[in-house]
Amino acid sequence: MPDQTSRPAPPEAPQSPRERLLHSLGRPRRSQIVVALLLAALGFAAVTQVRTTEDDRTYAGYREQDLIDVLNGLAGTAQRNQSELDRLQAARADLLSDTEQREAALEQARGQVDALSVLAGVVPVTGPGIRVTITEKVAQVEVGSFIDLIQELRSVGAEAIQVNGQVRLVAQSSFEQGAGGLVVDGKRLAPPYVVDAIGEPTTLAGAVTFANGPQTQLEDDGAEVEMQQLDSLDIESTVPDPAADTP
């Protein structure tokens, strides 16, 4: 029978360099992993450095004088922008000032129109003032004494005056002595005469009661004079407004 005794395995064929490299890559050792990580870290650092260098390239190559010129240019631009901002703010302030001045002028004009309308007697008026009631007792009130009363009230600042609630007195008002009464602005008025005047009550009262003043003269005419100081007084009579007739 043939000899069944086992024989040693034939020796393996030696590996080529390429096969050894592939075998090594297929089973990386610990040292290889560490080397790979170090290489990756170095690559990341290199990319970051390149990017930083590219970002700084704009001014990195400038000379000192070039950088100074750039800074001076930026400073000049900032100064021009600030000057323009100051100019715009000044223009805004001027516009606001002009607006406020126009509004103040309009308000003043309205006040003057209102005051002139009152003095012209074309609008009703309400305000503090006095009421003087003149009652004939012995004789007829003289027109001169009545005119003196009106003039004294005007001289101390009476804003509006009316007589008997019918006639509004203005600068052009006329007074005449009539039979049985006084004729004011062409209208015959019978006693008692009630004179309403708007203004500061104490001042108006003083213009009536001072020594040898209107009250004394009216009493010398034989009339009785009664005066009231009022916190609110309505003068509703008016004269025709000439402006309303103007085409």
Secondary structure, DSSP 4 states (H G I P E B T S, - for coil): -------PPPPPPPPPHHHHHHHHHHS--HHHHHHHHHHHHHHHHHHHHHHHHHHHHHHHT--HHHHHHHHHHHHHHHHHHHHHHHHHHHHHHHHHHHHHHHHHHHHHHHHHHHHHHHHHT-S-EEEEEEEEEEEESSSPPPHHHHHHHHHHHHHTT-SEEEETTTEEE-TT--EEEETTEEEETTEEEPSSEEEEEES-HHHHHHHHHSTTSHHHHHHHTTEEEEEEEEEEEEE------GGGG--
